[in-house]
Amino acid sequence: MPLTKIRWRWLRNPLKRGTDMVESWMLLATVVLIAGLAPAAGIAAASAVDAASHQQSRGWTSVSAVLTEDSPARIGIDSTGGGSARVHATVRWKASDGTLRTGETAVAPGRRAGDHTTAWLDRRGSLLRDPTTPVDSLAQSVAVGAVTASTTGLLLLGADKVGVVLLNRRRYAQWEKEWGDTDAQGRHQQP
């Protein structure tokens, strides 16, 4: 919006109606709210996702595991439909009760059977197939924060546009009434 158009909204003008001033104040309030509320909502959402991720991973324990098979040499799309920098392979580890257990988890590509790796167990001692890495957690937090901030901004902008539509309806009704009054005055003055 050009500066002259913004400035015009605040100048006194005999043709300016009350609805024009209301629209100007609505625009100013929308800009201020978008500038303050959208980033705050994004940061709050990102912090909540990050805190939930840390809370979830706080209960994990790492164990040393041995690959029972060669892991795929190249990274591809896994069976769950996601792409990752890790591949799935079967590993064996010793549980806290001393028994040997086997399961599938994410490992670096190109590892050989017999190689040692770190596996992660949840609070119940179950192997995590796809443990969230700090990079994944950060990416999720940033994505959720950006979407939340954008959505908040769009909702505020949409509310402003709805307000403008309602103000325009009021303006049109006022104009119609004034034109009707002017037309009635003109008919009374005709001989």
KOLMI-570920 format. One record per residue (C-alpha): residue number from 1; residue in three letters; x, y, z. Coordinates in nm, 4 decimals. Layout:
<nodes>
@resi->NUM	resn->ALA	c1->X	c2->Y	c3->Z
...
</nodes>
This chain:
<nodes>
@resi->1	resn->MET	c1->0.0000	c2->0.0000	c3->0.0000
@resi->2	resn->PRO	c1->0.1555	c2->0.3332	c3->-0.0994
@resi->3	resn->LEU	c1->0.2365	c2->0.5787	c3->0.1779
@resi->4	resn->THR	c1->0.0016	c2->0.8421	c3->0.0332
@resi->5	resn->LYS	c1->-0.2909	c2->0.5981	c3->0.0524
@resi->6	resn->ILE	c1->-0.2092	c2->0.5123	c3->0.4132
@resi->7	resn->ARG	c1->-0.1720	c2->0.8801	c3->0.5002
@resi->8	resn->TRP	c1->-0.5042	c2->0.9642	c3->0.3325
@resi->9	resn->ARG	c1->-0.6845	c2->0.7322	c3->0.5718
@resi->10	resn->TRP	c1->-0.5912	c2->0.9593	c3->0.8638
@resi->11	resn->LEU	c1->-0.6401	c2->1.3050	c3->0.7051
@resi->12	resn->ARG	c1->-0.9501	c2->1.5046	c3->0.7785
@resi->13	resn->ASN	c1->-1.1813	c2->1.5251	c3->0.4821
@resi->14	resn->PRO	c1->-1.5416	c2->1.6485	c3->0.4597
@resi->15	resn->LEU	c1->-1.6274	c2->1.3496	c3->0.2382
@resi->16	resn->LYS	c1->-1.4941	c2->1.0991	c3->0.4898
@resi->17	resn->ARG	c1->-1.7619	c2->0.9113	c3->0.6777
@resi->18	resn->GLY	c1->-1.7517	c2->0.7473	c3->1.0184
@resi->19	resn->THR	c1->-1.7243	c2->0.4077	c3->0.8512
@resi->20	resn->ASP	c1->-1.4053	c2->0.5245	c3->0.6789
@resi->21	resn->MET	c1->-1.2505	c2->0.6068	c3->1.0170
@resi->22	resn->VAL	c1->-1.3635	c2->0.2730	c3->1.1601
@resi->23	resn->GLU	c1->-1.2014	c2->0.0976	c3->0.8648
@resi->24	resn->SER	c1->-0.8786	c2->0.2909	c3->0.9234
@resi->25	resn->TRP	c1->-0.8698	c2->0.1916	c3->1.2895
@resi->26	resn->MET	c1->-0.9497	c2->-0.1700	c3->1.2008
@resi->27	resn->LEU	c1->-0.6575	c2->-0.1768	c3->0.9575
@resi->28	resn->LEU	c1->-0.4212	c2->-0.0315	c3->1.2173
@resi->29	resn->ALA	c1->-0.5395	c2->-0.2803	c3->1.4819
@resi->30	resn->THR	c1->-0.4981	c2->-0.5687	c3->1.2359
@resi->31	resn->VAL	c1->-0.1430	c2->-0.4680	c3->1.1468
@resi->32	resn->VAL	c1->-0.0472	c2->-0.4322	c3->1.5144
@resi->33	resn->LEU	c1->-0.2090	c2->-0.7638	c3->1.6058
@resi->34	resn->ILE	c1->-0.0444	c2->-0.9473	c3->1.3160
@resi->35	resn->ALA	c1->0.2942	c2->-0.7979	c3->1.4053
@resi->36	resn->GLY	c1->0.2622	c2->-0.8989	c3->1.7699
@resi->37	resn->LEU	c1->0.0232	c2->-1.1910	c3->1.7965
@resi->38	resn->ALA	c1->0.1312	c2->-1.4031	c3->1.4974
@resi->39	resn->PRO	c1->0.4966	c2->-1.4366	c3->1.6026
@resi->40	resn->ALA	c1->0.3936	c2->-1.4925	c3->1.9653
@resi->41	resn->ALA	c1->0.1556	c2->-1.7718	c3->1.8630
@resi->42	resn->GLY	c1->0.4248	c2->-1.9283	c3->1.6449
@resi->43	resn->ILE	c1->0.6830	c2->-1.9176	c3->1.9228
@resi->44	resn->ALA	c1->0.4351	c2->-2.0609	c3->2.1748
@resi->45	resn->ALA	c1->0.3427	c2->-2.3485	c3->1.9420
@resi->46	resn->ALA	c1->0.7063	c2->-2.4241	c3->1.8584
@resi->47	resn->SER	c1->0.7970	c2->-2.4206	c3->2.2282
@resi->48	resn->ALA	c1->0.5103	c2->-2.6561	c3->2.3087
@resi->49	resn->VAL	c1->0.6201	c2->-2.9036	c3->2.0394
@resi->50	resn->ASP	c1->0.9817	c2->-2.8810	c3->2.1540
@resi->51	resn->ALA	c1->0.8849	c2->-2.9338	c3->2.5187
@resi->52	resn->ALA	c1->0.6664	c2->-3.2334	c3->2.4281
@resi->53	resn->SER	c1->0.9512	c2->-3.3845	c3->2.2251
@resi->54	resn->HIS	c1->1.1969	c2->-3.3381	c3->2.5128
@resi->55	resn->GLN	c1->0.9450	c2->-3.4814	c3->2.7593
@resi->56	resn->GLN	c1->0.8947	c2->-3.7851	c3->2.5388
@resi->57	resn->SER	c1->1.2656	c2->-3.8471	c3->2.4869
@resi->58	resn->ARG	c1->1.3448	c2->-3.7926	c3->2.8560
@resi->59	resn->GLY	c1->1.2135	c2->-4.1419	c3->2.9323
@resi->60	resn->TRP	c1->1.4275	c2->-4.3103	c3->2.6674
@resi->61	resn->THR	c1->1.7358	c2->-4.5121	c3->2.7504
@resi->62	resn->SER	c1->2.0145	c2->-4.6035	c3->2.5145
@resi->63	resn->VAL	c1->2.1539	c2->-4.9544	c3->2.4842
@resi->64	resn->SER	c1->2.4367	c2->-5.0969	c3->2.2836
@resi->65	resn->ALA	c1->2.3005	c2->-5.3199	c3->2.0086
@resi->66	resn->VAL	c1->2.4530	c2->-5.5413	c3->1.7406
@resi->67	resn->LEU	c1->2.3232	c2->-5.5547	c3->1.3841
@resi->68	resn->THR	c1->2.2036	c2->-5.9048	c3->1.2937
@resi->69	resn->GLU	c1->2.1905	c2->-5.8238	c3->0.9210
@resi->70	resn->ASP	c1->2.3502	c2->-5.5792	c3->0.6813
@resi->71	resn->SER	c1->2.1646	c2->-5.2499	c3->0.6626
@resi->72	resn->PRO	c1->2.0695	c2->-5.1246	c3->0.3161
@resi->73	resn->ALA	c1->2.3521	c2->-4.9302	c3->0.1540
@resi->74	resn->ARG	c1->2.1357	c2->-4.6533	c3->0.0162
@resi->75	resn->ILE	c1->1.8763	c2->-4.4284	c3->0.1657
@resi->76	resn->GLY	c1->1.5309	c2->-4.4671	c3->0.0216
@resi->77	resn->ILE	c1->1.1708	c2->-4.4407	c3->0.1151
@resi->78	resn->ASP	c1->1.0966	c2->-4.6658	c3->0.4073
@resi->79	resn->SER	c1->0.7911	c2->-4.8860	c3->0.4477
@resi->80	resn->THR	c1->0.6121	c2->-4.6181	c3->0.6532
@resi->81	resn->GLY	c1->0.6191	c2->-4.3818	c3->0.3541
@resi->82	resn->GLY	c1->0.8732	c2->-4.1317	c3->0.4832
@resi->83	resn->GLY	c1->1.2185	c2->-4.0507	c3->0.3551
@resi->84	resn->SER	c1->1.5044	c2->-4.0331	c3->0.6032
@resi->85	resn->ALA	c1->1.8808	c2->-4.0234	c3->0.6409
@resi->86	resn->ARG	c1->1.8607	c2->-4.3543	c3->0.8240
@resi->87	resn->VAL	c1->1.7490	c2->-4.7008	c3->0.7216
@resi->88	resn->HIS	c1->1.5866	c2->-4.9813	c3->0.9163
@resi->89	resn->ALA	c1->1.7734	c2->-5.2957	c3->1.0160
@resi->90	resn->THR	c1->1.7328	c2->-5.5739	c3->1.2704
@resi->91	resn->VAL	c1->1.9413	c2->-5.5436	c3->1.5880
@resi->92	resn->ARG	c1->1.9955	c2->-5.7546	c3->1.8993
@resi->93	resn->TRP	c1->2.0462	c2->-5.6132	c3->2.2473
@resi->94	resn->LYS	c1->2.0499	c2->-5.7309	c3->2.6063
@resi->95	resn->ALA	c1->1.7430	c2->-5.6249	c3->2.8056
@resi->96	resn->SER	c1->1.7629	c2->-5.5081	c3->3.1670
@resi->97	resn->ASP	c1->1.6530	c2->-5.8540	c3->3.2841
@resi->98	resn->GLY	c1->1.9477	c2->-6.0116	c3->3.0981
@resi->99	resn->THR	c1->1.7523	c2->-6.1669	c3->2.8108
@resi->100	resn->LEU	c1->1.8570	c2->-6.1158	c3->2.4501
@resi->101	resn->ARG	c1->1.5983	c2->-5.9364	c3->2.2410
@resi->102	resn->THR	c1->1.5707	c2->-5.8620	c3->1.8715
@resi->103	resn->GLY	c1->1.3915	c2->-5.5822	c3->1.6911
@resi->104	resn->GLU	c1->1.4038	c2->-5.3401	c3->1.4013
@resi->105	resn->THR	c1->1.5242	c2->-4.9835	c3->1.4439
@resi->106	resn->ALA	c1->1.6721	c2->-4.6957	c3->1.2445
@resi->107	resn->VAL	c1->2.0479	c2->-4.7166	c3->1.1801
@resi->108	resn->ALA	c1->2.3009	c2->-4.5477	c3->0.9544
@resi->109	resn->PRO	c1->2.3024	c2->-4.6857	c3->0.5994
@resi->110	resn->GLY	c1->2.5757	c2->-4.9254	c3->0.4854
@resi->111	resn->ARG	c1->2.6384	c2->-5.0888	c3->0.8245
@resi->112	resn->ARG	c1->2.7370	c2->-5.4582	c3->0.8300
@resi->113	resn->ALA	c1->2.6068	c2->-5.7475	c3->1.0388
@resi->114	resn->GLY	c1->2.8015	c2->-5.7570	c3->1.3648
@resi->115	resn->ASP	c1->2.8573	c2->-5.3801	c3->1.3799
@resi->116	resn->HIS	c1->2.7675	c2->-5.2092	c3->1.7067
@resi->117	resn->THR	c1->2.5123	c2->-4.9294	c3->1.7123
@resi->118	resn->THR	c1->2.3069	c2->-4.7410	c3->1.9674
@resi->119	resn->ALA	c1->1.9422	c2->-4.8376	c3->2.0031
@resi->120	resn->TRP	c1->1.6822	c2->-4.6525	c3->2.2066
@resi->121	resn->LEU	c1->1.4254	c2->-4.8064	c3->2.4408
@resi->122	resn->ASP	c1->1.1127	c2->-4.6405	c3->2.5763
@resi->123	resn->ARG	c1->1.0075	c2->-4.6418	c3->2.9430
@resi->124	resn->ARG	c1->0.8596	c2->-4.9908	c3->2.9112
@resi->125	resn->GLY	c1->1.1806	c2->-5.1279	c3->2.7593
@resi->126	resn->SER	c1->1.0396	c2->-5.1584	c3->2.4064
@resi->127	resn->LEU	c1->1.2669	c2->-5.0804	c3->2.1126
@resi->128	resn->LEU	c1->1.1890	c2->-4.7549	c3->1.9325
@resi->129	resn->ARG	c1->1.1676	c2->-4.8106	c3->1.5583
@resi->130	resn->ASP	c1->1.2137	c2->-4.4438	c3->1.4635
@resi->131	resn->PRO	c1->1.3509	c2->-4.2422	c3->1.7552
@resi->132	resn->THR	c1->1.3292	c2->-3.8679	c3->1.7034
@resi->133	resn->THR	c1->1.6671	c2->-3.7045	c3->1.6620
@resi->134	resn->PRO	c1->1.7374	c2->-3.3508	c3->1.7874
@resi->135	resn->VAL	c1->1.7428	c2->-3.2325	c3->1.4241
@resi->136	resn->ASP	c1->1.3999	c2->-3.3894	c3->1.3615
@resi->137	resn->SER	c1->1.2673	c2->-3.2278	c3->1.6787
@resi->138	resn->LEU	c1->1.3988	c2->-2.8872	c3->1.5733
@resi->139	resn->ALA	c1->1.2516	c2->-2.9237	c3->1.2243
@resi->140	resn->GLN	c1->0.9117	c2->-3.0175	c3->1.3671
@resi->141	resn->SER	c1->0.9182	c2->-2.7232	c3->1.6078
@resi->142	resn->VAL	c1->1.0104	c2->-2.4762	c3->1.3338
@resi->143	resn->ALA	c1->0.7460	c2->-2.6152	c3->1.0973
@resi->144	resn->VAL	c1->0.4690	c2->-2.6029	c3->1.3591
@resi->145	resn->GLY	c1->0.5743	c2->-2.2528	c3->1.4655
@resi->146	resn->ALA	c1->0.5761	c2->-2.1238	c3->1.1073
@resi->147	resn->VAL	c1->0.2376	c2->-2.2770	c3->1.0270
@resi->148	resn->THR	c1->0.0856	c2->-2.1437	c3->1.3491
@resi->149	resn->ALA	c1->0.2215	c2->-1.7921	c3->1.2919
@resi->150	resn->SER	c1->0.1022	c2->-1.7912	c3->0.9300
@resi->151	resn->THR	c1->-0.2402	c2->-1.9239	c3->1.0236
@resi->152	resn->THR	c1->-0.2778	c2->-1.6648	c3->1.2999
@resi->153	resn->GLY	c1->-0.1830	c2->-1.3862	c3->1.0596
@resi->154	resn->LEU	c1->-0.4241	c2->-1.5123	c3->0.7942
@resi->155	resn->LEU	c1->-0.7075	c2->-1.5416	c3->1.0461
@resi->156	resn->LEU	c1->-0.6508	c2->-1.1844	c3->1.1640
@resi->157	resn->LEU	c1->-0.6347	c2->-1.0621	c3->0.8046
@resi->158	resn->GLY	c1->-0.9538	c2->-1.2541	c3->0.7269
@resi->159	resn->ALA	c1->-1.1280	c2->-1.0969	c3->1.0265
@resi->160	resn->ASP	c1->-1.0263	c2->-0.7533	c3->0.8951
@resi->161	resn->LYS	c1->-1.1664	c2->-0.8351	c3->0.5515
@resi->162	resn->VAL	c1->-1.4948	c2->-0.9554	c3->0.7035
@resi->163	resn->GLY	c1->-1.5123	c2->-0.6278	c3->0.8958
@resi->164	resn->VAL	c1->-1.4540	c2->-0.4316	c3->0.5729
@resi->165	resn->VAL	c1->-1.7334	c2->-0.6249	c3->0.4001
@resi->166	resn->LEU	c1->-1.9714	c2->-0.5418	c3->0.6860
@resi->167	resn->LEU	c1->-1.8664	c2->-0.1761	c3->0.6784
@resi->168	resn->ASN	c1->-1.9223	c2->-0.1671	c3->0.3012
@resi->169	resn->ARG	c1->-2.2757	c2->-0.3018	c3->0.3485
@resi->170	resn->ARG	c1->-2.3394	c2->-0.0242	c3->0.5978
@resi->171	resn->ARG	c1->-2.1913	c2->0.2358	c3->0.3582
@resi->172	resn->TYR	c1->-2.4062	c2->0.1122	c3->0.0707
@resi->173	resn->ALA	c1->-2.7170	c2->0.1284	c3->0.2888
@resi->174	resn->GLN	c1->-2.6280	c2->0.4850	c3->0.3932
@resi->175	resn->TRP	c1->-2.5650	c2->0.5872	c3->0.0320
@resi->176	resn->GLU	c1->-2.8930	c2->0.4352	c3->-0.0809
@resi->177	resn->LYS	c1->-3.0806	c2->0.6200	c3->0.1932
@resi->178	resn->GLU	c1->-2.9082	c2->0.9498	c3->0.1083
@resi->179	resn->TRP	c1->-2.9750	c2->0.9062	c3->-0.2640
@resi->180	resn->GLY	c1->-3.3365	c2->0.8284	c3->-0.1839
@resi->181	resn->ASP	c1->-3.3611	c2->1.1433	c3->0.0288
@resi->182	resn->THR	c1->-3.1956	c2->1.3495	c3->-0.2470
@resi->183	resn->ASP	c1->-3.4300	c2->1.2018	c3->-0.5080
@resi->184	resn->ALA	c1->-3.7336	c2->1.2764	c3->-0.2899
@resi->185	resn->GLN	c1->-3.6190	c2->1.6367	c3->-0.2409
@resi->186	resn->GLY	c1->-3.5705	c2->1.6763	c3->-0.6150
@resi->187	resn->ARG	c1->-3.9234	c2->1.5486	c3->-0.6899
@resi->188	resn->HIS	c1->-4.0782	c2->1.7890	c3->-0.4375
@resi->189	resn->GLN	c1->-3.8999	c2->2.0860	c3->-0.5936
@resi->190	resn->GLN	c1->-4.0191	c2->2.0112	c3->-0.9484
@resi->191	resn->PRO	c1->-4.3157	c2->2.2260	c3->-1.0635
</nodes>
